[in-house]
Amino acid sequence: MTVSSLKTKAPRLIALALTLFIATTILLALRALERSEKRNHASELRSRTMQQANIVRARLEGQLNGELLLTRALVTEISGRPALTRARFDEIVSDFLTVSKHIRNIGLARGTVVEMLHPLAGNEAALGLDYSKTPDQWAAVKEAIESRQTKIAGPVQLVQGGRAIIGRTPIYVPAGAEPAKQSYYGIVSTVVDLDSLLAGSGVSDHPELQLALRGIDGLGAKGELFHGSAEVFADTPVLLDLALMDGGVWQMAAVPAGGWSEALPRLATYRAVALVVALLLVAAIVLIAIEFEQKQALELEQSRLIGELRTALEEVRTLSGLLPICSNCKMIRDDRGYWNQIEEYLHTHKNLRFTHGICPDCSHELYGDLTGPDADGEPAGLESPERRS
């Protein structure tokens, strides 16, 4: 490869190198920006998920505990008036149900046997149920009686269909004349519809979150899953504990509806801007390379023409130093093709005038010894025109 070919290809090679450098730089910058954007987006997404899940948790926790707290008024009523009639029971519970959104029914057991239910329709089979003779419920009932506090069980599957949380609150009444002494009277069971509760608190159909709950019987992370998918707990979720009024805990897991890998909102914009910038820079480099190449080609052409001109001038100078002269008569041909005496030609082109004399050799050849040279070296009797004048 010659030096001239290298010079010709240099702009293209430089443009190619700059294009590759710019493309690599923009690609690396875009990758770094994407990584930074992903970290920021993941942090923002997790923070937003935490905020939204906290709202749902507070709503669920408040509605469940609020429903169960309604029975406190019934417990207070019975504690003050143990001889509660069925009519009074139905009246009180009816008032509760007008306020409540999720309570399915409330039952009252004297001792361990269920004697009253409201509403009764659809729950007739539970009347006369003896908790002490029902192994799957007796342990929870016994725990409530012994702790003298409300205990929450479930969610459990109901015989009549659906799932429910059951809150059991024991009732103690004064024993004898001493108010400090109390004896066990019975227990109030409040059945809260789980599906209604989850829908009302936004758990089952949240538009932006996938939610799952575990902690049957208030066991928290150790309890079984009772809502949502186990995959939510496996997908590095936001975890929140729901405090139940009996001290138990449910655990909620939340992830975005589209998952943690949802599309970055500004990534497409960044890529489009990077592409436009790259194209503009490459176009600018190509135009500069083309302009430089054209300029270089013009300079090479100018150098070639100058060289040719110089050669032509040298040839002109050489030719201008040559005079066509006749080999015989010594006449000279001028530029117009006419033949002239040498004296006339030189006088015309060099602005010279000739004087005529004769040299000693010619004088001797022509005249012999007839005349001797004068003082100026010319034959005697022969004068130049200047002397005669």
TIROGU-695411 format. One record per residue (C-alpha): residue number from 1; residue in one letter; x, y, z. Coordinates in Angstrom, 1 decimal, always signed. Example, Ala and Ser with C-alpha at 12.3 -4.5 7.8 and 13.67 -1.06 7.14 Angstrom:
// residues 2
R  seq  type      xx      yy      zz
R    1     a   +12.3    -4.5    +7.8
R    2     s   +13.7    -1.1    +7.1
***
This chain:
// residues 389
R  seq  type      xx      yy      zz
R    1     m    +0.0    +0.0    +0.0
R    2     t    +1.5    +3.3    -1.1
R    3     v    +1.7    +6.5    +0.9
R    4     s    -0.8    +8.3    -1.4
R    5     s    -3.3    +5.5    -1.0
R    6     l    -2.9    +5.6    +2.7
R    7     k    -3.5    +9.4    +2.6
R    8     t    -6.6    +8.8    +0.5
R    9     k    -8.0    +6.2    +2.9
R   10     a    -7.0    +7.9    +6.1
R   11     p   -10.3   +10.0    +6.5
R   12     r   -12.4    +6.9    +6.0
R   13     l   -10.3    +4.9    +8.5
R   14     i   -10.5    +7.8   +11.0
R   15     a   -14.3    +8.1   +10.5
R   16     l   -14.7    +4.4   +11.1
R   17     a   -12.6    +4.5   +14.2
R   18     l   -14.5    +7.5   +15.6
R   19     t   -17.8    +5.8   +14.8
R   20     l   -16.8    +2.6   +16.6
R   21     f   -15.5    +4.7   +19.5
R   22     i   -18.7    +6.7   +19.8
R   23     a   -20.9    +3.7   +19.4
R   24     t   -19.0    +1.8   +22.1
R   25     t   -19.1    +4.9   +24.4
R   26     i   -22.8    +5.4   +24.0
R   27     l   -23.5    +1.7   +24.5
R   28     l   -21.5    +1.6   +27.7
R   29     a   -23.1    +4.8   +29.0
R   30     l   -26.5    +3.5   +28.1
R   31     r   -25.8    +0.2   +30.0
R   32     a   -24.6    +2.2   +33.0
R   33     l   -27.7    +4.4   +32.9
R   34     e   -29.9    +1.3   +32.6
R   35     r   -28.3    -0.3   +35.6
R   36     s   -28.7    +2.9   +37.6
R   37     e   -32.3    +3.3   +36.4
R   38     k   -33.1    -0.3   +37.3
R   39     r   -31.7    +0.2   +40.8
R   40     n   -33.6    +3.4   +41.3
R   41     h   -36.8    +1.9   +39.8
R   42     a   -36.5    -1.2   +42.0
R   43     s   -36.1    +1.0   +45.0
R   44     e   -39.1    +3.2   +44.0
R   45     l   -41.2    +0.2   +43.2
R   46     r   -40.5    -1.5   +46.5
R   47     s   -41.2    +1.7   +48.4
R   48     r   -44.5    +2.2   +46.5
R   49     t   -45.4    -1.4   +47.1
R   50     m   -44.7    -1.0   +50.8
R   51     q   -46.9    +2.1   +51.0
R   52     q   -49.8    +0.4   +49.2
R   53     a   -49.5    -2.8   +51.2
R   54     n   -49.5    -0.8   +54.4
R   55     i   -52.7    +0.8   +53.4
R   56     v   -54.3    -2.6   +52.7
R   57     r   -52.9    -4.1   +55.9
R   58     a   -54.3    -1.2   +58.0
R   59     r   -57.7    -1.5   +56.4
R   60     l   -57.8    -5.3   +56.8
R   61     e   -56.6    -5.1   +60.4
R   62     g   -59.0    -2.4   +61.3
R   63     q   -62.1    -4.0   +59.7
R   64     l   -61.4    -7.4   +61.3
R   65     n   -60.7    -6.1   +64.8
R   66     g   -63.6    -3.7   +64.5
R   67     e   -66.0    -6.5   +63.6
R   68     l   -64.9    -8.5   +66.6
R   69     l   -65.1    -5.5   +69.0
R   70     l   -68.8    -5.2   +68.3
R   71     t   -69.5    -8.3   +70.4
R   72     r   -68.0    -6.5   +73.5
R   73     a   -71.3    -4.6   +73.9
R   74     l   -73.1    -8.0   +73.9
R   75     v   -70.7    -9.3   +76.5
R   76     t   -71.2    -6.3   +78.7
R   77     e   -75.0    -6.6   +78.4
R   78     i   -74.9   -10.3   +79.4
R   79     s   -72.5    -9.6   +82.3
R   80     g   -74.9    -7.1   +83.8
R   81     r   -78.1    -9.0   +83.0
R   82     p   -77.3   -12.8   +82.9
R   83     a   -81.0   -13.7   +82.3
R   84     l   -80.9   -12.6   +78.7
R   85     t   -83.9   -13.5   +76.7
R   86     r   -83.8   -14.7   +73.1
R   87     a   -85.8   -11.7   +72.0
R   88     r   -83.3    -9.3   +73.6
R   89     f   -80.4   -11.3   +72.1
R   90     d   -81.9   -11.0   +68.6
R   91     e   -82.5    -7.3   +69.1
R   92     i   -78.9    -6.6   +70.1
R   93     v   -77.4    -8.7   +67.3
R   94     s   -79.7    -7.2   +64.7
R   95     d   -78.3    -3.8   +65.7
R   96     f   -74.8    -5.1   +65.2
R   97     l   -75.6    -6.5   +61.8
R   98     t   -76.9    -3.1   +60.6
R   99     v   -73.5    -1.7   +61.4
R  100     s   -71.3    -4.6   +60.4
R  101     k   -70.3    -5.4   +56.8
R  102     h   -68.8    -8.8   +57.3
R  103     i   -70.4   -10.7   +60.3
R  104     r   -72.4   -13.7   +59.1
R  105     n   -73.8   -14.7   +62.5
R  106     i   -73.3   -14.5   +66.3
R  107     g   -74.0   -17.4   +68.7
R  108     l   -74.3   -17.5   +72.4
R  109     a   -73.4   -20.7   +74.4
R  110     r   -74.3   -21.0   +78.0
R  111     g   -71.7   -23.1   +79.5
R  112     t   -70.4   -25.0   +76.5
R  113     v   -73.7   -25.5   +74.6
R  114     v   -74.9   -23.2   +71.9
R  115     e   -78.4   -21.9   +72.8
R  116     m   -78.9   -18.8   +70.7
R  117     l   -78.0   -17.9   +67.1
R  118     h   -78.8   -14.8   +64.9
R  119     p   -79.7   -15.0   +62.2
R  120     l   -81.0   -18.5   +62.7
R  121     a   -81.9   -19.2   +59.1
R  122     g   -79.3   -21.5   +57.6
R  123     n   -77.6   -22.0   +61.0
R  124     e   -80.2   -24.3   +62.7
R  125     a   -77.7   -27.3   +62.8
R  126     a   -75.5   -25.3   +65.2
R  127     l   -78.1   -25.0   +67.8
R  128     g   -77.5   -27.4   +70.7
R  129     l   -73.8   -27.9   +69.7
R  130     d   -71.7   -28.8   +72.7
R  131     y   -68.2   -27.5   +72.3
R  132     s   -66.8   -29.8   +74.9
R  133     k   -67.8   -32.7   +72.8
R  134     t   -66.5   -31.3   +69.5
R  135     p   -62.8   -32.0   +69.4
R  136     d   -61.9   -29.7   +66.4
R  137     q   -63.3   -26.7   +68.3
R  138     w   -62.9   -27.5   +72.0
R  139     a   -59.2   -26.6   +72.2
R  140     a   -59.8   -23.1   +70.9
R  141     v   -62.9   -22.6   +73.1
R  142     k   -61.1   -23.9   +76.2
R  143     e   -58.2   -21.6   +75.6
R  144     a   -60.5   -18.6   +75.4
R  145     i   -62.3   -19.6   +78.6
R  146     e   -59.0   -20.1   +80.5
R  147     s   -57.4   -16.9   +79.2
R  148     r   -60.6   -14.8   +79.8
R  149     q   -59.8   -13.0   +76.5
R  150     t   -61.1   -13.1   +72.9
R  151     k   -59.4   -15.7   +70.8
R  152     i   -59.4   -15.8   +67.1
R  153     a   -59.5   -19.1   +65.1
R  154     g   -59.3   -19.7   +61.5
R  155     p   -59.9   -19.0   +58.8
R  156     v   -62.0   -22.2   +58.8
R  157     q   -64.2   -23.8   +56.2
R  158     l   -67.9   -23.5   +57.1
R  159     v   -70.3   -26.4   +56.7
R  160     q   -72.8   -24.1   +55.1
R  161     g   -70.2   -22.9   +52.6
R  162     g   -67.5   -20.3   +52.6
R  163     r   -64.7   -19.5   +54.9
R  164     a   -64.8   -17.5   +58.1
R  165     i   -62.8   -16.2   +61.0
R  166     i   -64.3   -17.0   +64.4
R  167     g   -63.8   -14.8   +67.4
R  168     r   -64.7   -16.3   +70.7
R  169     t   -65.1   -14.1   +73.7
R  170     p   -65.8   -15.7   +77.2
R  171     i   -68.4   -14.2   +79.5
R  172     y   -67.9   -14.0   +83.3
R  173     v   -70.5   -12.8   +85.7
R  174     p   -70.3   -11.8   +89.4
R  175     a   -70.4   -14.7   +91.7
R  176     g   -72.3   -14.1   +95.0
R  177     a   -72.1   -10.8   +96.9
R  178     e   -68.5   -10.0   +96.2
R  179     p   -68.1    -8.2   +92.8
R  180     a   -64.5    -9.3   +92.6
R  181     k   -65.5   -12.9   +92.4
R  182     q   -66.7   -14.0   +88.9
R  183     s   -67.8   -17.2   +87.5
R  184     y   -67.8   -18.5   +84.0
R  185     y   -71.2   -17.9   +82.3
R  186     g   -70.7   -18.8   +78.6
R  187     i   -69.1   -17.8   +75.4
R  188     v   -70.0   -15.5   +72.4
R  189     s   -68.9   -16.7   +69.0
R  190     t   -68.7   -14.2   +66.2
R  191     v   -68.4   -15.6   +62.6
R  192     v   -66.8   -13.1   +60.2
R  193     d   -67.0   -13.9   +56.5
R  194     l   -63.4   -14.1   +55.2
R  195     d   -64.2   -13.5   +51.5
R  196     s   -66.3   -10.5   +52.3
R  197     l   -63.6    -9.1   +54.6
R  198     l   -60.8    -9.6   +52.0
R  199     a   -62.9    -8.0   +49.3
R  200     g   -63.9    -5.1   +51.5
R  201     s   -60.3    -4.3   +52.5
R  202     g   -59.0    -4.5   +49.0
R  203     v   -56.9    -7.7   +49.4
R  204     s   -58.6   -10.0   +46.9
R  205     d   -58.8    -7.6   +44.0
R  206     h   -56.1    -5.0   +44.4
R  207     p   -55.4    -3.3   +41.0
R  208     e   -51.6    -2.9   +41.6
R  209     l   -50.5    -5.6   +44.0
R  210     q   -50.4    -9.4   +44.2
R  211     l   -51.2   -10.2   +47.9
R  212     a   -51.0   -13.4   +49.9
R  213     l   -51.8   -14.1   +53.5
R  214     r   -50.6   -16.8   +55.9
R  215     g   -50.9   -17.5   +59.7
R  216     i   -54.0   -19.6   +60.3
R  217     d   -55.0   -19.3   +64.0
R  218     g   -52.7   -16.3   +64.4
R  219     l   -49.5   -18.2   +64.0
R  220     g   -47.9   -15.6   +61.6
R  221     a   -45.1   -16.8   +59.4
R  222     k   -45.4   -20.3   +60.9
R  223     g   -49.1   -20.6   +60.0
R  224     e   -50.5   -22.0   +56.8
R  225     l   -51.3   -20.0   +53.6
R  226     f   -55.0   -19.1   +53.4
R  227     h   -55.1   -16.5   +50.6
R  228     g   -53.2   -16.0   +47.4
R  229     s   -50.3   -17.9   +45.9
R  230     a   -47.3   -19.3   +47.7
R  231     e   -45.2   -17.9   +44.8
R  232     v   -45.8   -14.4   +46.1
R  233     f   -44.0   -15.4   +49.3
R  234     a   -41.1   -16.8   +47.2
R  235     d   -40.7   -13.7   +45.1
R  236     t   -38.8   -11.5   +47.6
R  237     p   -42.0    -9.8   +48.6
R  238     v   -42.7    -6.9   +51.0
R  239     l   -43.7    -8.6   +54.3
R  240     l   -46.1    -7.0   +56.8
R  241     d   -47.5    -8.4   +60.0
R  242     l   -51.2    -7.9   +60.8
R  243     a   -51.8    -7.7   +64.6
R  244     l   -55.0    -9.4   +65.7
R  245     m   -56.8    -8.3   +68.8
R  246     d   -56.0   -11.5   +70.7
R  247     g   -52.2   -11.1   +70.2
R  248     g   -52.1   -13.4   +67.2
R  249     v   -50.5   -12.4   +63.9
R  250     w   -51.2   -12.8   +60.2
R  251     q   -48.4   -12.2   +57.7
R  252     m   -49.1   -10.4   +54.4
R  253     a   -46.8   -10.7   +51.4
R  254     a   -47.0    -8.1   +48.6
R  255     v   -45.4    -7.8   +45.2
R  256     p   -46.3    -5.5   +42.2
R  257     a   -49.0    -6.9   +39.9
R  258     g   -46.5    -7.0   +37.1
R  259     g   -43.8    -8.5   +39.2
R  260     w   -40.5    -6.8   +40.1
R  261     s   -39.2    -7.0   +36.5
R  262     e   -42.0    -4.7   +35.1
R  263     a   -40.8    -2.5   +32.3
R  264     l   -38.9    +0.7   +33.2
R  265     p   -41.0    +3.7   +32.4
R  266     r   -38.1    +5.8   +31.0
R  267     l   -35.9    +3.1   +29.5
R  268     a   -37.5    +3.4   +26.0
R  269     t   -36.9    +7.2   +26.1
R  270     y   -33.3    +6.7   +27.1
R  271     r   -32.7    +4.3   +24.3
R  272     a   -34.4    +6.5   +21.7
R  273     v   -32.3    +9.5   +22.8
R  274     a   -29.1    +7.5   +22.7
R  275     l   -29.9    +6.2   +19.2
R  276     v   -30.7    +9.7   +17.9
R  277     v   -27.5   +11.1   +19.5
R  278     a   -25.4    +8.3   +18.0
R  279     l   -26.9    +8.8   +14.6
R  280     l   -26.3   +12.5   +14.7
R  281     l   -22.7   +12.1   +15.7
R  282     v   -22.1    +9.4   +13.1
R  283     a   -23.7   +11.6   +10.4
R  284     a   -21.5   +14.5   +11.5
R  285     i   -18.3   +12.4   +11.4
R  286     v   -19.2   +11.0    +8.0
R  287     l   -19.9   +14.5    +6.6
R  288     i   -16.6   +15.8    +8.1
R  289     a   -14.7   +12.8    +6.6
R  290     i   -16.3   +13.4    +3.2
R  291     e   -15.5   +17.1    +3.3
R  292     f   -11.9   +16.3    +4.4
R  293     e   -11.6   +13.7    +1.7
R  294     q   -12.9   +16.1    -1.0
R  295     k   -10.5   +18.8    +0.2
R  296     q    -7.6   +16.4    +0.2
R  297     a    -8.6   +15.2    -3.3
R  298     l    -8.7   +18.9    -4.4
R  299     e    -5.3   +19.6    -2.9
R  300     l    -3.9   +16.5    -4.7
R  301     e    -5.4   +17.7    -8.0
R  302     q    -4.0   +21.2    -7.4
R  303     s    -0.6   +19.7    -6.7
R  304     r    -0.8   +17.7    -9.9
R  305     l    -1.8   +20.7   -12.0
R  306     i    +1.0   +22.8   -10.5
R  307     g    +3.5   +20.1   -11.3
R  308     e    +2.3   +19.9   -14.8
R  309     l    +2.4   +23.7   -15.1
R  310     r    +5.9   +23.8   -13.8
R  311     t    +7.0   +21.1   -16.3
R  312     a    +5.3   +23.1   -19.1
R  313     l    +7.1   +26.3   -18.0
R  314     e   +10.4   +24.5   -18.0
R  315     e    +9.7   +23.2   -21.5
R  316     v    +8.8   +26.7   -22.6
R  317     r   +12.0   +28.1   -21.2
R  318     t   +14.0   +25.4   -22.9
R  319     l   +12.2   +26.0   -26.2
R  320     s   +12.6   +29.8   -25.8
R  321     g   +16.4   +29.4   -25.7
R  322     l   +16.4   +27.7   -29.1
R  323     l   +16.6   +29.7   -32.4
R  324     p   +15.9   +28.0   -35.8
R  325     i   +18.9   +29.1   -38.0
R  326     c   +19.7   +28.1   -41.5
R  327     s   +22.7   +25.9   -41.7
R  328     n   +23.8   +27.6   -44.9
R  329     c   +22.9   +31.3   -44.9
R  330     k   +22.5   +31.6   -41.2
R  331     m   +19.1   +33.3   -41.5
R  332     i   +16.8   +32.9   -38.5
R  333     r   +13.1   +31.9   -38.5
R  334     d   +10.9   +34.1   -36.3
R  335     d    +7.7   +33.0   -34.5
R  336     r    +5.6   +33.8   -37.6
R  337     g    +7.6   +31.5   -39.8
R  338     y    +9.5   +34.3   -41.7
R  339     w   +13.2   +34.0   -42.3
R  340     n   +15.3   +37.1   -41.3
R  341     q   +18.9   +38.1   -41.3
R  342     i   +20.4   +37.5   -37.9
R  343     e   +21.1   +41.2   -37.5
R  344     e   +17.4   +42.0   -38.2
R  345     y   +16.2   +39.3   -35.9
R  346     l   +18.3   +40.3   -33.0
R  347     h   +17.5   +44.0   -33.5
R  348     t   +13.8   +43.2   -33.5
R  349     h   +13.8   +40.8   -30.5
R  350     k   +16.7   +42.1   -28.4
R  351     n   +16.5   +45.8   -29.3
R  352     l   +20.1   +45.7   -30.6
R  353     r   +21.9   +47.6   -33.5
R  354     f   +24.8   +46.2   -35.4
R  355     t   +27.9   +48.1   -36.6
R  356     h   +29.9   +46.6   -39.4
R  357     g   +33.7   +46.1   -39.6
R  358     i   +36.0   +43.4   -40.7
R  359     c   +38.2   +41.2   -38.7
R  360     p   +41.9   +40.9   -39.5
R  361     d   +41.6   +37.4   -40.8
R  362     c   +38.8   +38.4   -43.2
R  363     s   +40.7   +41.5   -44.3
R  364     h   +43.8   +39.5   -45.1
R  365     e   +41.8   +36.9   -46.9
R  366     l   +40.0   +39.5   -48.9
R  367     y   +42.6   +42.2   -49.5
R  368     g   +45.9   +40.6   -48.9
R  369     d   +48.6   +43.2   -48.0
R  370     l   +47.1   +46.1   -50.0
R  371     t   +46.2   +47.9   -46.8
R  372     g   +47.7   +47.6   -43.4
R  373     p   +45.7   +47.9   -40.2
R  374     d   +45.1   +51.3   -38.9
R  375     a   +45.3   +52.3   -35.3
R  376     d   +41.9   +50.6   -34.6
R  377     g   +43.0   +47.3   -36.2
R  378     e   +40.9   +47.9   -39.3
R  379     p   +42.3   +47.9   -42.9
R  380     a   +43.2   +51.3   -44.2
R  381     g   +40.7   +53.0   -46.4
R  382     l   +37.8   +51.0   -44.9
R  383     e   +35.8   +52.8   -42.3
R  384     s   +32.8   +51.9   -40.4
R  385     p   +29.6   +53.7   -40.9
R  386     e   +30.0   +55.4   -37.5
R  387     r   +33.4   +56.9   -38.6
R  388     r   +32.0   +58.2   -41.9
R  389     s   +29.3   +59.9   -40.1
***
